[in-house]
Amino acid sequence: MNKLNRTLLVVGALVLTAGVGAGAAWWMLRPQDGGAKAEAAPAIDPQEYRYINLEKVIVMLRGRPGESMSHYLAMDLVFKTPLKSEKTTKEHLPLLRSVAVMELSRYSQEKAAAMTLEEFAANINRAFNDRYAREHGEKPFVEAMVSKLIIE
C-alpha cells in the first residue's frame, strides 16, 4: 500500500468516525416523545399588577473606625402589587420605607460596594417578608424590585 492510499484510508476512517459520533449525539439528544416538539411555553400570569414607586430611600453606610468621610446609599424601589392590593400597598409605603432603611443601614460601605443588585433585592425582600410575617400577616405586594441604586 502506497503512502497516498494510506492517507486516504486514514482520512476516510476519521470522516466515518466523525459521522458516527455526530449520529450518536443526535440520537442521544433527540426529543424522547417520538420526535414531536413538546417545548413547554412559559406560563402567563393572568393577574393584573400595578407598580408602585418608593423613591429616595437614603441611608448613611457604616464606615471604618476613624474614617472621616461619610458614605451614602440611595435606592428607589418598585413594588409589584396585585390590582386589588394597590391601595393597601400605598398606605403601607411609610412602613416599607422604614423596613428598607433598617435593612440598608446595616451595611458597611465595603459590603454595599461588593454586593450585586440581585443581592440587594433578595435582602430587601427577605426583610419585608420577615416584617410582614411577624406583624402584619400577608404582604400586599408580590415583590420589591430595585429601580435605582447609588452608592457614594
C-alpha positions in Angstrom: 0.0 0.0 0.0 1.5 3.3 -1.0 1.6 6.5 1.0 -1.4 8.1 -0.8 -3.7 5.1 -0.2 -2.8 5.0 3.5 -3.5 8.8 3.8 -6.9 8.3 2.1 -7.7 5.3 4.3 -6.9 7.3 7.5 -8.9 10.3 6.3 -11.8 8.1 5.4 -11.7 6.4 8.8 -11.7 9.8 10.5 -14.7 11.0 8.5 -16.5 7.8 9.2 -15.8 8.1 12.9 -16.9 11.8 13.0 -20.1 10.8 11.1 -20.9 8.0 13.6 -20.2 10.3 16.5 -22.5 13.0 15.1 -25.2 10.5 14.5 -24.9 9.1 18.1 -25.0 12.6 19.5 -28.2 13.4 17.5 -29.7 10.1 18.7 -29.0 10.8 22.3 -30.2 14.5 22.2 -33.4 13.9 20.2 -36.8 14.5 21.8 -37.9 11.4 23.6 -41.6 11.7 22.8 -41.4 10.2 19.3 -39.9 13.3 17.7 -42.8 15.7 18.3 -41.6 19.1 19.6 -43.1 19.4 23.0 -41.5 22.6 24.3 -43.5 23.9 27.2 -44.4 27.5 26.8 -43.8 29.6 29.9 -46.9 30.1 32.0 -48.5 33.5 31.6 -49.7 35.1 34.8 -53.3 36.3 34.2 -53.1 38.5 37.3 -53.1 42.2 36.6 -50.5 44.2 38.5 -49.7 47.8 39.4 -46.2 49.0 40.1 -45.8 51.4 43.0 -42.7 53.6 43.5 -40.9 54.3 46.7 -38.3 56.8 45.9 -35.2 58.1 47.7 -34.6 55.6 50.4 -31.3 57.1 51.7 -29.1 55.7 54.4 -25.6 56.5 55.7 -23.4 53.5 55.4 -21.1 52.5 58.2 -17.5 53.3 57.7 -14.3 52.0 59.2 -13.5 53.3 62.7 -11.7 56.6 62.5 -12.8 57.3 58.9 -13.8 60.9 58.5 -15.6 60.6 55.1 -19.3 59.6 55.1 -20.7 57.2 52.5 -24.3 57.1 51.5 -26.6 54.6 49.7 -29.6 55.8 47.8 -32.2 53.4 46.5 -35.5 53.6 44.7 -37.9 50.6 45.0 -40.8 49.5 42.9 -43.5 47.2 44.4 -45.2 44.7 42.1 -48.7 44.8 43.5 -51.9 42.9 42.5 -54.6 45.4 41.4 -56.8 44.5 44.4 -53.9 45.4 46.9 -52.8 48.7 45.3 -54.5 50.9 47.9 -53.1 48.9 50.8 -49.6 49.0 49.4 -49.8 52.7 49.0 -50.9 53.0 52.6 -48.0 50.9 53.7 -45.3 53.0 52.0 -44.1 54.6 55.3 -43.7 51.1 56.8 -42.0 49.9 53.7 -39.5 52.8 53.8 -38.8 52.1 57.5 -38.1 48.4 56.8 -35.8 49.3 53.9 -33.9 51.9 55.9 -33.4 49.4 58.8 -32.1 46.7 56.4 -29.8 49.0 54.3 -28.3 50.8 57.3 -26.8 47.5 58.5 -24.3 47.6 55.6 -20.8 49.0 55.6 -19.6 50.9 52.6 -17.3 48.0 51.7 -20.1 45.4 51.9 -22.5 47.5 49.9 -20.0 48.2 47.2 -19.3 44.4 46.8 -23.0 43.4 46.6 -24.9 42.8 43.3 -28.2 44.3 42.5 -29.8 40.8 42.9 -28.3 40.5 46.4 -29.8 43.9 47.4 -33.2 42.9 46.0 -33.1 39.5 47.8 -32.1 41.0 51.1 -34.8 43.7 50.9 -37.5 41.2 50.0 -36.3 39.0 52.9 -36.6 41.9 55.3 -40.1 42.7 54.0 -41.2 39.0 54.3 -39.8 38.8 57.9 -41.6 42.0 58.9 -44.9 41.0 57.5 -44.7 37.5 58.9 -44.1 39.0 62.4 -46.6 41.8 62.4 -48.9 42.3 59.5 -49.8 38.9 58.0 -49.9 38.8 54.2 -47.9 41.3 52.2 -50.0 43.5 49.9 -47.3 43.2 47.1 -45.7 40.3 45.3 -42.1 41.5 45.3 -40.0 44.6 45.7 -37.6 45.4 42.8 -34.7 47.8 42.9 -35.2 50.5 40.2 -32.2 52.7 41.2 -29.1 52.2 43.3 -26.4 54.7 44.1 -23.5 54.1 46.5 -21.5 57.2 47.2 
